[in-house]
Amino acid sequence: MKEKKAWKLNGFIALLAMIALIIGGIFVLSSGNSDEPHPAAILAFVVMMLAAFTLLTSLVVVHPNQARVVVFFGRYAGTIHESGFWMTIPFSSRKKISLRVRNFNSQRLKVNDAEGNPIEIGAVVVFRVVDTARASFDVDNYEEFVEIQSETAIRHIATQYAYDTFSEEPGVSLRSNTDEIAEQLMRELQARLEVAGVQILETRLSHLAYAPEIASAMLQRQQAMAIVASRQKVVEGAVGMVEMALRKLVENGIELDDERRAAMVNNLMVAIVSDRSATPVINTGTLYS
């Protein structure tokens, strides 16, 4: 099914013609000299009334961002996109199709990600109808079709990627790569909804979380990884500070033997890496006594 333009004419012309037919029919019926109208006048009156009724059935009003799909006795006759007051094919049905931009907010779907972890995911889909013929005749109900296909695509995307990547190797995840996931969801939805004459304008994840039964365990895992990562940064910084301190001592002409150097490194590392403030201890003796 392919969309085409329906035949139309300015509706006010048809309205004036209809009024003229009604007035003309009344004038013909009442213009006879006798008390009873002539059969020819009655016939002319009936013909004019039928013509006026035919024009009445052809009038249609199209609102902005709305289309009318014209069907004449089971045959698709075209679509009227222009807003206004129009005359089209008489005795035809005109189905309303909204061309406005719409939002579909999916429910929170519970699925398993690529690693088998149960997660909750939801998305917002922004769409509009661009082919009224397909939306009317190729699917039963295009709105329900968009909802079902959107949830199906969201489930399919969620099963292809992990919620988060815990390894050092870079990879695409649902939490860290929301733009890439949304773009892929948009492409898959557009391919699914092409048959319904629907254009996808934007897709965004509106909800993403672990399922309640594993949320606490995954939170502890994330906290542990954050602590390990922060400790690693602290150790790297401490090693750099110790190296700088030893280099400054050498530049200032202060030489330390291996044992004193090891003691200094140990003290500096403990003071810097420790998560508590260091307590200074004054050594009144020497390192060897």
ChimeraX attribute file (.defattr): number of C-alpha atoms within 10 A of each C-alpha:
attribute: neighborCount
match mode: 1-to-1
recipient: residues
	/A:1	14
	/A:2	12
	/A:3	17
	/A:4	15
	/A:5	12
	/A:6	17
	/A:7	14
	/A:8	18
	/A:9	14
	/A:10	13
	/A:11	20
	/A:12	13
	/A:13	12
	/A:14	20
	/A:15	19
	/A:16	13
	/A:17	16
	/A:18	21
	/A:19	13
	/A:20	14
	/A:21	21
	/A:22	20
	/A:23	15
	/A:24	16
	/A:25	22
	/A:26	18
	/A:27	13
	/A:28	19
	/A:29	20
	/A:30	17
	/A:31	12
	/A:32	12
	/A:33	8
	/A:34	8
	/A:35	7
	/A:36	9
	/A:37	14
	/A:38	16
	/A:39	10
	/A:40	11
	/A:41	18
	/A:42	16
	/A:43	14
	/A:44	17
	/A:45	22
	/A:46	16
	/A:47	14
	/A:48	21
	/A:49	19
	/A:50	15
	/A:51	15
	/A:52	21
	/A:53	16
	/A:54	16
	/A:55	24
	/A:56	18
	/A:57	15
	/A:58	21
	/A:59	21
	/A:60	19
	/A:61	16
	/A:62	17
	/A:63	15
	/A:64	12
	/A:65	13
	/A:66	16
	/A:67	22
	/A:68	23
	/A:69	24
	/A:70	24
	/A:71	18
	/A:72	15
	/A:73	10
	/A:74	9
	/A:75	9
	/A:76	19
	/A:77	20
	/A:78	21
	/A:79	24
	/A:80	25
	/A:81	19
	/A:82	16
	/A:83	14
	/A:84	13
	/A:85	17
	/A:86	21
	/A:87	21
	/A:88	23
	/A:89	21
	/A:90	14
	/A:91	16
	/A:92	18
	/A:93	19
	/A:94	21
	/A:95	14
	/A:96	17
	/A:97	19
	/A:98	17
	/A:99	18
	/A:100	13
	/A:101	13
	/A:102	14
	/A:103	14
	/A:104	15
	/A:105	18
	/A:106	19
	/A:107	15
	/A:108	16
	/A:109	18
	/A:110	16
	/A:111	19
	/A:112	22
	/A:113	23
	/A:114	16
	/A:115	13
	/A:116	12
	/A:117	15
	/A:118	20
	/A:119	23
	/A:120	20
	/A:121	24
	/A:122	20
	/A:123	22
	/A:124	18
	/A:125	23
	/A:126	17
	/A:127	21
	/A:128	16
	/A:129	22
	/A:130	18
	/A:131	21
	/A:132	28
	/A:133	22
	/A:134	19
	/A:135	24
	/A:136	18
	/A:137	14
	/A:138	15
	/A:139	15
	/A:140	11
	/A:141	12
	/A:142	20
	/A:143	14
	/A:144	11
	/A:145	15
	/A:146	20
	/A:147	15
	/A:148	12
	/A:149	16
	/A:150	26
	/A:151	20
	/A:152	14
	/A:153	17
	/A:154	23
	/A:155	19
	/A:156	16
	/A:157	18
	/A:158	25
	/A:159	19
	/A:160	15
	/A:161	20
	/A:162	20
	/A:163	26
	/A:164	17
	/A:165	16
	/A:166	13
	/A:167	7
	/A:168	6
	/A:169	6
	/A:170	8
	/A:171	13
	/A:172	16
	/A:173	20
	/A:174	24
	/A:175	16
	/A:176	13
	/A:177	13
	/A:178	15
	/A:179	14
	/A:180	13
	/A:181	21
	/A:182	21
	/A:183	14
	/A:184	15
	/A:185	23
	/A:186	23
	/A:187	14
	/A:188	18
	/A:189	23
	/A:190	20
	/A:191	12
	/A:192	17
	/A:193	19
	/A:194	15
	/A:195	15
	/A:196	25
	/A:197	22
	/A:198	24
	/A:199	19
	/A:200	22
	/A:201	14
	/A:202	15
	/A:203	24
	/A:204	18
	/A:205	20
	/A:206	14
	/A:207	14
	/A:208	18
	/A:209	16
	/A:210	21
	/A:211	17
	/A:212	11
	/A:213	10
	/A:214	12
	/A:215	14
	/A:216	12
	/A:217	12
	/A:218	14
	/A:219	12
	/A:220	11
	/A:221	13
	/A:222	14
	/A:223	12
	/A:224	12
	/A:225	13
	/A:226	12
	/A:227	12
	/A:228	12
	/A:229	11
	/A:230	12
	/A:231	15
	/A:232	13
	/A:233	12
	/A:234	16
	/A:235	15
	/A:236	12
	/A:237	15
	/A:238	19
	/A:239	16
	/A:240	11
	/A:241	16
	/A:242	18
	/A:243	12
	/A:244	12
	/A:245	15
	/A:246	17
	/A:247	12
	/A:248	12
	/A:249	12
	/A:250	12
	/A:251	10
	/A:252	9
	/A:253	8
	/A:254	10
	/A:255	12
	/A:256	13
	/A:257	7
	/A:258	9
	/A:259	11
	/A:260	13
	/A:261	13
	/A:262	12
	/A:263	12
	/A:264	16
	/A:265	19
	/A:266	12
	/A:267	13
	/A:268	18
	/A:269	17
	/A:270	14
	/A:271	16
	/A:272	18
	/A:273	19
	/A:274	13
	/A:275	10
	/A:276	9
	/A:277	9
	/A:278	13
	/A:279	7
	/A:280	7
	/A:281	6
	/A:282	6
	/A:283	7
	/A:284	6
	/A:285	7
	/A:286	6
	/A:287	9
	/A:288	6
	/A:289	4
